[in-house]
Amino acid sequence: MSDQIIIDISKLRTQFGRNIIHQNLNCQIQKGEIFSIVGGSGSGKTMLMRQILGLEKPKAGTIKVFGEDIHAPKQHHVENLHRRSGMLFQHGALYSALTVIENVMQPLRELKSLPEDLIQDIAYLKLHMAGISFEHAKKMPADLSGGMIKRIALARAIALDPELLFLDEPTAGLDPDSSDSFVDLIQALHQQLCLTVVMVTHDLDTLFALSSRIGVIADKKMIAVGKPLDVALVEHPFIQTYFMGGRGIRAMEVLRTKLETPLGVQNGK
């Protein structure tokens, strides 16, 4: 497998009883890109992400991550993936009984190889990178806004300096201003940390703002993979319905304007 291909999915079949979710699904995700997975309700978007993480096993086919078959019998494949990846869950999934700083420290503590003072320093650094000031470190999750929970969960997801970051509906539940701010944060971290990002989202603004490429699941397989504006023009009923509504067209126009505007003008220079 090429060093530039981080995830290689081949002939994947997902089946529960007689219900086939994926049939002969193929996809490759390249190093350094933000790859977004979209599809209708029940198309198996989140299931596919869970299979890539090794949390669910497909009925047939292979998923290679960092060149290793993640569902091979040897457990160290999954353990290696979890050390080299981070996951942002849709609702944050913070531990309700732990403080903000303790939530971010948790994956570092699980390594059982770092001193406590270093773990705390790293956790404070990750919170800072996620835009959370030190004054919030001792708060409990119940005292936080939805936007803060997302940022703290993202700080925890990057605690181990991952190469691969998974985002499940990263802007779900956020108001427009908070959503835009969170998208900017993801973009910044993607560049600063040289991350490869796999994202599941239904939010078209987020999709077009972040994605290097999009993979569309329909008819039980990946029917189109490519740059956002190219995929949106594919002649398929689901794609036309999904992308060509009012919100989709507006999001595409924003992206077109951004691509046509010189970098210095974008930065106000």
C-alpha positions in Angstrom: 0.0 0.0 0.0 1.3 3.5 -0.8 2.7 5.5 2.1 0.2 8.2 1.1 -2.8 5.9 1.7 -3.7 5.9 5.4 -6.9 3.9 5.1 -7.7 1.3 2.4 -11.2 -0.2 2.4 -11.8 -3.1 -0.1 -14.9 -5.1 -1.0 -16.5 -4.3 2.3 -19.8 -6.0 3.2 -21.8 -5.1 6.3 -24.8 -7.3 7.1 -27.1 -7.9 10.0 -29.2 -11.0 9.3 -30.8 -10.4 5.9 -30.2 -6.6 6.1 -27.3 -5.6 4.0 -25.9 -2.1 4.8 -22.8 -2.1 2.6 -22.1 -4.3 -0.4 -18.7 -4.2 -2.2 -17.8 -0.8 -0.7 -14.4 0.4 -1.7 -12.5 3.6 -0.6 -9.0 4.9 0.0 -8.2 7.9 2.3 -5.0 9.7 1.7 -2.5 11.1 4.2 -3.1 14.7 5.2 -6.6 15.1 3.8 -10.0 15.8 5.4 -12.2 13.1 4.0 -15.9 13.4 4.7 -18.4 10.6 4.5 -22.0 11.5 3.6 -25.1 9.5 2.9 -28.8 9.2 3.7 -30.2 7.9 7.0 -29.4 4.3 7.5 -26.7 4.2 4.9 -24.1 3.1 7.4 -21.9 6.3 7.7 -21.2 6.0 11.4 -21.0 2.2 11.2 -18.3 2.5 8.6 -16.3 4.8 10.9 -16.7 2.3 13.8 -15.4 -0.4 11.5 -12.4 1.7 10.6 -11.7 2.1 14.3 -12.0 -1.6 14.9 -15.1 -1.3 17.1 -17.3 -3.2 14.7 -16.4 -6.1 12.4 -17.7 -6.3 8.8 -19.2 -9.4 7.4 -16.6 -9.5 4.6 -13.9 -7.4 3.0 -10.8 -5.7 4.5 -10.0 -2.5 6.2 -6.3 -1.6 6.3 -5.2 1.4 8.5 -1.5 2.4 8.5 -1.0 -0.7 6.3 -2.4 -3.2 8.8 -5.6 -5.2 8.5 -7.5 -3.7 11.5 -9.7 -6.8 11.8 -6.9 -9.4 11.7 -6.8 -11.7 14.7 -3.8 -10.0 16.3 -5.1 -7.5 18.9 -2.0 -5.2 18.6 -3.4 -3.9 15.3 -6.3 -2.2 17.1 -4.1 -1.1 20.0 -1.7 0.5 17.6 -4.5 2.3 15.8 -5.9 3.7 19.1 -2.5 5.1 20.0 -2.2 6.8 16.7 -5.7 8.2 16.4 -8.2 10.4 18.2 -12.0 10.4 18.2 -14.5 13.3 18.7 -17.9 11.9 19.4 -21.1 13.7 18.3 -22.1 14.8 21.8 -18.6 15.0 23.2 -18.9 12.0 25.5 -17.0 13.6 28.4 -16.9 11.7 31.6 -19.5 13.4 33.8 -17.7 12.6 37.1 -14.4 14.1 35.9 -13.4 17.7 35.7 -12.4 19.3 32.4 -8.7 18.8 33.0 -9.2 15.2 34.2 -11.1 14.4 31.0 -8.2 15.5 28.9 -5.7 13.8 31.1 -7.5 10.4 30.9 -6.0 9.1 27.7 -2.6 10.1 28.8 -3.0 8.3 32.1 -4.0 5.2 30.3 -0.5 5.0 28.7 0.8 4.3 32.2 4.2 5.6 31.2 4.2 9.4 32.0 4.6 11.2 35.3 1.5 12.9 36.6 2.9 16.5 36.4 3.8 16.0 32.7 0.4 14.6 32.0 -1.2 17.7 33.5 1.1 20.0 31.6 0.2 18.2 28.3 -3.5 18.4 29.1 -3.3 22.1 29.8 -1.5 22.6 26.5 -4.2 20.7 24.6 -6.9 22.7 26.2 -5.1 25.9 25.2 -4.9 24.6 21.6 -8.6 24.0 21.6 -9.4 27.5 22.8 -10.2 26.7 26.4 -8.7 29.0 29.0 -7.2 27.6 32.3 -10.0 29.1 34.4 -12.4 26.4 33.1 -10.0 23.5 33.9 -11.6 22.6 37.2 -15.2 22.8 36.0 -17.5 19.8 35.6 -19.1 18.9 32.2 -22.5 19.7 33.6 -21.4 23.4 34.0 -20.3 23.8 30.4 -22.0 25.0 27.2 -22.3 22.8 24.2 -19.6 24.6 22.3 -17.2 24.3 25.3 -17.9 20.5 25.5 -17.0 20.1 21.8 -13.7 22.0 22.3 -12.8 20.0 25.4 -13.7 16.7 23.7 -11.5 17.8 20.8 -8.6 18.6 23.2 -9.0 15.1 24.6 -9.0 13.6 21.1 -5.6 15.2 20.3 -4.1 14.5 23.7 -1.9 11.7 22.3 -0.7 13.7 19.3 -2.6 11.5 16.8 -1.9 11.2 13.2 -5.5 10.3 12.4 -8.5 12.1 13.8 -12.2 11.0 13.5 -15.0 13.5 13.8 -18.6 12.4 14.2 -21.0 15.3 13.4 -18.5 17.8 14.8 -20.8 20.8 14.5 -24.1 19.1 15.4 -26.1 21.1 18.0 -24.0 24.3 17.7 -25.4 27.7 16.8 -24.1 29.3 13.6 -21.4 31.4 15.2 -20.2 28.5 17.4 -20.2 26.2 14.4 -18.1 28.6 12.3 -15.7 29.1 15.1 -15.3 25.3 15.6 -14.8 24.8 11.9 -12.0 27.4 12.0 -10.4 25.5 15.0 -10.5 22.2 13.1 -8.9 23.8 10.1 -6.2 25.3 12.2 -5.4 22.0 14.1 -5.5 20.0 10.8 -2.7 22.2 9.5 -0.7 22.6 12.8 -0.7 19.0 13.7 -0.5 17.6 10.1 -3.6 15.5 10.7 -5.5 13.1 8.5 -9.1 13.6 9.3 -12.1 11.4 8.6 -15.4 13.1 9.2 -19.1 12.1 9.2 -21.4 15.1 8.9 -24.8 16.0 7.4 -24.1 19.8 7.8 -23.5 21.1 4.3 -21.8 24.3 5.5 -19.3 22.2 7.5 -18.9 19.8 4.7 -17.9 22.3 2.1 -15.8 24.4 4.5 -13.6 21.5 5.6 -13.5 18.7 3.1 -10.6 17.9 0.9 -12.6 15.1 -0.6 -16.1 13.6 -0.1 -17.2 10.0 -0.3 -20.9 9.5 -0.9 -22.6 6.3 0.3 -25.8 5.2 -1.5 -27.0 2.0 -3.0 -25.0 0.2 -0.3 -21.6 1.3 -1.8 -19.4 4.4 -2.2 -21.0 5.8 -5.4 -18.8 8.9 -5.7 -15.4 10.1 -4.3 -13.8 13.4 -5.1 -13.4 17.1 -4.5 -16.6 18.6 -3.1 -17.6 20.6 -6.1 -17.0 17.7 -8.4 -19.0 15.2 -6.4 -21.9 17.6 -6.1 -22.2 17.5 -9.9 -22.4 13.7 -10.2 -25.6 12.6 -11.9 -27.2 10.4 -9.3 -30.6 11.0 -7.7 -29.4 11.0 -4.1 -26.5 13.3 -4.9 -28.7 15.8 -6.7 -31.3 15.8 -3.9 -28.6 16.0 -1.2 -26.5 18.8 -2.7 -28.8 20.8 -4.9 -31.2 22.2 -2.3 -31.0 25.9 -1.3 -28.5 25.4 1.5 -26.2 23.2 -0.5 -26.1 25.7 -3.4 -25.3 28.5 -0.9 -22.5 26.4 0.7 -21.0 25.6 -2.7 -21.1 29.3 -3.7 -19.1 30.2 -0.6 -16.6 27.5 -1.4 -16.3 28.7 -5.1 -15.7 32.2 -3.9 -13.0 31.1 -1.5 -11.2 29.0 -4.2 -11.3 31.9 -6.6 -10.0 34.5 -4.1 -6.3 34.9 -3.8 -4.9 33.8 -0.4 -3.7 37.3 0.5 -7.2 38.7 -0.1 -8.7 36.0 2.1 -6.4 37.0 4.9 -7.3 40.7 4.5 -4.0 41.7 3.0 
